[in-house]
Amino acid sequence: MIKPSILMSALKSKTQTEILLTSLGIPFYDRVSLIEKEQESEIRSAQDIAQRILILTYLIYISNVEEDSLEERDVTLESLL
């Protein structure tokens, strides 16, 4: 069971982050679950974020293209990284 103090801290952090993002005009998904402890969160580098975006974009791409078409174009995740 989550301690009330941890839950309140997580809720306060989430609320403060949402206020900051709103004030900066940055859209966000407001249904993100709470993180119980700060240690569970990880600040990622710009390179890590870019790599995740590239991988997700690739997955979206291959889910919308026929397999034969991919083979003809020789598109692989390795070729994109």
MDTraj code that builds the backbone (N, CA, C; nanometers):
import mdtraj as md
import numpy as np

residues = "MET ILE LYS PRO SER ILE LEU MET SER ALA LEU LYS SER LYS THR GLN THR GLU ILE LEU LEU THR SER LEU GLY ILE PRO PHE TYR ASP ARG VAL SER LEU ILE GLU LYS GLU GLN GLU SER GLU ILE ARG SER ALA GLN ASP ILE ALA GLN ARG ILE LEU ILE LEU THR TYR LEU ILE TYR ILE SER ASN VAL GLU GLU ASP SER LEU GLU GLU ARG ASP VAL THR LEU GLU SER LEU LEU".split()
xyz = np.array([
    [0.0830, -0.1180, 0.0000],
    [0.0000, 0.0000, 0.0000],
    [0.0880, 0.1252, 0.0000],
    [0.0465, 0.2254, -0.0747],
    [0.1215, 0.3502, -0.0849],
    [0.0940, 0.4360, 0.0379],
    [0.2014, 0.4868, 0.0979],
    [0.1854, 0.5747, 0.2132],
    [0.1196, 0.7047, 0.1683],
    [0.0293, 0.7602, 0.2495],
    [-0.0373, 0.8861, 0.2129],
    [0.0603, 0.9995, 0.1835],
    [0.1713, 1.0073, 0.2595],
    [0.2677, 1.1161, 0.2380],
    [0.3347, 1.1051, 0.1014],
    [0.3630, 0.9828, 0.0570],
    [0.4235, 0.9618, -0.0747],
    [0.3234, 0.9968, -0.1835],
    [0.1993, 0.9564, -0.1649],
    [0.0951, 0.9852, -0.2626],
    [0.0737, 1.1355, -0.2758],
    [0.0700, 1.2068, -0.1636],
    [0.0507, 1.3522, -0.1674],
    [0.1691, 1.4207, -0.2342],
    [0.2894, 1.3723, -0.2068],
    [0.4087, 1.4298, -0.2685],
    [0.4049, 1.4106, -0.4202],
    [0.3646, 1.2926, -0.4634],
    [0.3553, 1.2640, -0.6065],
    [0.2465, 1.3481, -0.6718],
    [0.1344, 1.3623, -0.6045],
    [0.0244, 1.4433, -0.6569],
    [0.0648, 1.5906, -0.6649],
    [0.1339, 1.6384, -0.5623],
    [0.1806, 1.7773, -0.5614],
    [0.2787, 1.8009, -0.6764],
    [0.3703, 1.7087, -0.6954],
    [0.4680, 1.7200, -0.8038],
    [0.3995, 1.7212, -0.9399],
    [0.3032, 1.6321, -0.9585],
    [0.2297, 1.6243, -1.0848],
    [0.1536, 1.7541, -1.1098],
    [0.0887, 1.8051, -1.0066],
    [0.0115, 1.9292, -1.0188],
    [0.1026, 2.0468, -1.0533],
    [0.2165, 2.0565, -0.9854],
    [0.3110, 2.1650, -1.0131],
    [0.3646, 2.1562, -1.1561],
    [0.3929, 2.0360, -1.2016],
    [0.4419, 2.0175, -1.3377],
    [0.3361, 2.0588, -1.4387],
    [0.2116, 2.0208, -1.4143],
    [0.1021, 2.0580, -1.5049],
    [0.0826, 2.2093, -1.5093],
    [0.0952, 2.2753, -1.3952],
    [0.0834, 2.4216, -1.3906],
    [0.1958, 2.4855, -1.4724],
    [0.3173, 2.4362, -1.4560],
    [0.4316, 2.4887, -1.5311],
    [0.4123, 2.4695, -1.6812],
    [0.3755, 2.3484, -1.7225],
    [0.3557, 2.3206, -1.8649],
    [0.2453, 2.4083, -1.9230],
    [0.1372, 2.4257, -1.8487],
    [0.0268, 2.5105, -1.8938],
    [0.0733, 2.6552, -1.9098],
    [0.1501, 2.7048, -1.8135],
    [0.1979, 2.8437, -1.8200],
    [0.2924, 2.8658, -1.9376],
    [0.3614, 2.7608, -1.9794],
    [0.4531, 2.7705, -2.0934],
    [0.3841, 2.7399, -2.2258],
    [0.2567, 2.7031, -2.2179],
    [0.1821, 2.6716, -2.3398],
    [0.2202, 2.5376, -2.4007],
    [0.2731, 2.4488, -2.3185],
    [0.3157, 2.3167, -2.3654],
    [0.2033, 2.2174, -2.3397],
    [0.1544, 2.1513, -2.4449],
    [0.0475, 2.0529, -2.4238],
    [0.1017, 1.9291, -2.3511],
    [0.0160, 1.8640, -2.2771],
    [0.0563, 1.7424, -2.2064],
    [-0.0641, 1.6508, -2.1916],
    [-0.0350, 1.5240, -2.1686],
    [-0.1385, 1.4232, -2.1469],
    [-0.1673, 1.4208, -1.9976],
    [-0.2876, 1.4646, -1.9587],
    [-0.3176, 1.4816, -1.8166],
    [-0.3564, 1.3539, -1.7428],
    [-0.3571, 1.2429, -1.8096],
    [-0.3965, 1.1178, -1.7433],
    [-0.2774, 1.0269, -1.7132],
    [-0.1597, 1.0861, -1.7089],
    [-0.0395, 1.0105, -1.6759],
    [-0.0477, 0.9697, -1.5295],
    [-0.0082, 0.8458, -1.5013],
    [-0.0157, 0.7980, -1.3631],
    [0.0915, 0.8649, -1.2774],
    [0.0676, 0.8648, -1.1480],
    [0.1616, 0.9244, -1.0542],
    [0.2841, 0.8357, -1.0381],
    [0.3980, 0.8984, -1.0159],
    [0.5205, 0.8260, -0.9835],
    [0.5316, 0.8295, -0.8318],
    [0.5475, 0.7134, -0.7716],
    [0.5466, 0.7069, -0.6251],
    [0.6653, 0.7779, -0.5619],
    [0.7829, 0.7627, -0.6218],
    [0.9031, 0.8227, -0.5653],
    [0.9810, 0.8911, -0.6767],
    [1.0514, 0.9978, -0.6406],
    [1.1321, 1.0669, -0.7404],
    [1.2383, 0.9743, -0.7986],
    [1.2856, 0.8796, -0.7194],
    [1.3887, 0.7879, -0.7660],
    [1.3392, 0.7002, -0.8810],
    [1.2075, 0.6863, -0.8942],
    [1.1517, 0.6045, -1.0010],
    [1.1481, 0.6786, -1.1339],
    [1.1670, 0.8099, -1.1292],
    [1.1670, 0.8871, -1.2532],
    [1.3107, 0.9011, -1.3030],
    [1.3233, 0.9206, -1.4323],
    [1.4557, 0.9308, -1.4919],
    [1.4552, 1.0446, -1.5929],
    [1.5481, 1.1372, -1.5752],
    [1.5636, 1.2455, -1.6708],
    [1.6497, 1.1917, -1.7841],
    [1.5950, 1.1932, -1.9038],
    [1.6656, 1.1364, -2.0185],
    [1.7373, 1.2455, -2.0971],
    [1.8465, 1.2051, -2.1616],
    [1.9217, 1.2997, -2.2444],
    [1.8463, 1.3248, -2.3746],
    [1.8835, 1.4325, -2.4423],
    [1.8211, 1.4641, -2.5714],
    [1.8435, 1.3497, -2.6705],
    [1.9601, 1.2877, -2.6656],
    [1.9904, 1.1765, -2.7558],
    [1.8991, 1.0572, -2.7266],
    [1.8772, 1.0254, -2.6002],
    [1.7875, 0.9150, -2.5639],
    [1.6448, 0.9422, -2.6112],
    [1.6001, 1.0659, -2.5931],
    [1.4651, 1.1025, -2.6362],
    [1.4532, 1.0926, -2.7874],
    [1.5541, 1.1433, -2.8585],
    [1.5525, 1.1370, -3.0050],
    [1.5507, 0.9923, -3.0532],
    [1.6273, 0.9060, -2.9882],
    [1.6306, 0.7650, -3.0272],
    [1.4945, 0.6993, -3.0040],
    [1.4295, 0.7295, -2.8939],
    [1.2960, 0.6746, -2.8676],
    [1.1954, 0.7226, -2.9719],
    [1.2037, 0.8517, -3.0068],
    [1.1141, 0.9063, -3.1093],
    [1.1368, 0.8354, -3.2412],
    [1.2626, 0.8150, -3.2776],
    [1.2954, 0.7477, -3.4028],
    [1.2415, 0.6047, -3.4040],
    [1.2587, 0.5333, -3.2958],
    [1.2100, 0.3954, -3.2872],
    [1.0578, 0.3910, -3.2960],
    [0.9903, 0.4794, -3.2243],
    [0.8437, 0.4822, -3.2299],
    [0.7943, 0.5199, -3.3690],
    [0.8621, 0.6142, -3.4334],
    [0.8257, 0.6528, -3.5700],
    [0.8431, 0.5348, -3.6643],
    [0.9524, 0.4611, -3.6488],
    [0.9775, 0.3424, -3.7310],
    [0.8675, 0.2381, -3.7093],
    [0.8299, 0.2148, -3.5849],
    [0.7253, 0.1162, -3.5561],
    [0.5917, 0.1569, -3.6168],
    [0.5601, 0.2851, -3.6102],
    [0.4370, 0.3337, -3.6731],
    [0.4454, 0.3145, -3.8239],
    [0.5615, 0.3451, -3.8815],
    [0.5814, 0.3307, -4.0255],
    [0.5612, 0.1857, -4.0702],
    [0.6295, 0.0919, -4.0032],
    [0.6201, -0.0470, -4.0489],
    [0.4829, -0.1073, -4.0231],
    [0.4101, -0.0517, -3.9276],
    [0.2753, -0.1038, -3.9033],
    [0.1771, -0.0596, -4.0112],
    [0.2161, 0.0392, -4.0912],
    [0.1284, 0.0922, -4.1949],
    [0.1754, 0.0612, -4.3367],
    [0.2843, -0.0135, -4.3508],
    [0.3389, -0.0455, -4.4822],
    [0.3393, -0.1970, -4.4985],
    [0.3070, -0.2426, -4.6174],
    [0.3063, -0.3868, -4.6424],
    [0.4482, -0.4421, -4.6355],
    [0.4602, -0.5670, -4.5940],
    [0.5902, -0.6307, -4.5758],
    [0.6716, -0.6312, -4.7045],
    [0.6100, -0.6616, -4.8184],
    [0.6820, -0.6646, -4.9457],
    [0.7439, -0.5290, -4.9768],
    [0.6726, -0.4243, -4.9465],
    [0.7212, -0.2894, -4.9727],
    [0.8447, -0.2593, -4.8884],
    [0.8470, -0.3061, -4.7649],
    [0.9626, -0.2849, -4.6782],
    [1.0852, -0.3569, -4.7317],
    [1.0665, -0.4799, -4.7798],
    [1.1786, -0.5561, -4.8334],
    [1.2362, -0.4879, -4.9563],
    [1.1506, -0.4336, -5.0407],
    [1.1968, -0.3644, -5.1603],
    [1.2786, -0.2408, -5.1248],
    [1.2406, -0.1728, -5.0195],
    [1.3084, -0.0488, -4.9810],
    [1.4271, -0.0741, -4.8884],
    [1.4417, -0.1965, -4.8384],
    [1.5493, -0.2331, -4.7468],
    [1.5523, -0.1396, -4.6251],
    [1.4361, -0.1191, -4.5661],
    [1.4250, -0.0337, -4.4482],
    [1.4327, -0.1216, -4.3240],
    [1.5334, -0.0971, -4.2429],
    [1.5479, -0.1684, -4.1161],
    [1.5724, -0.0660, -4.0061],
    [1.5495, -0.1074, -3.8850],
    [1.5739, -0.0181, -3.7723],
    [1.7220, 0.0187, -3.7666],
    [1.8091, -0.0765, -3.7941],
    [1.9527, -0.0507, -3.7909],
    [1.9928, 0.0553, -3.8930],
    [1.9275, 0.0537, -4.0090],
    [1.9617, 0.1530, -4.1114],
    [1.9194, 0.2932, -4.0696],
    [1.8224, 0.3027, -3.9799],
    [1.7776, 0.4337, -3.9336],
    [1.8612, 0.4854, -3.8176],
    [1.9177, 0.3944, -3.7398],
    [1.9988, 0.4360, -3.6248],
    [2.1394, 0.4592, -3.6710],
])
top = md.Topology()
chain = top.add_chain()
for i, resn in enumerate(residues, 1):
    res = top.add_residue(resn, chain, resSeq=i)
    for name in ("N", "CA", "C"):
        top.add_atom(name, md.element.get_by_symbol(name[0]), res)
traj = md.Trajectory(xyz[None], top)
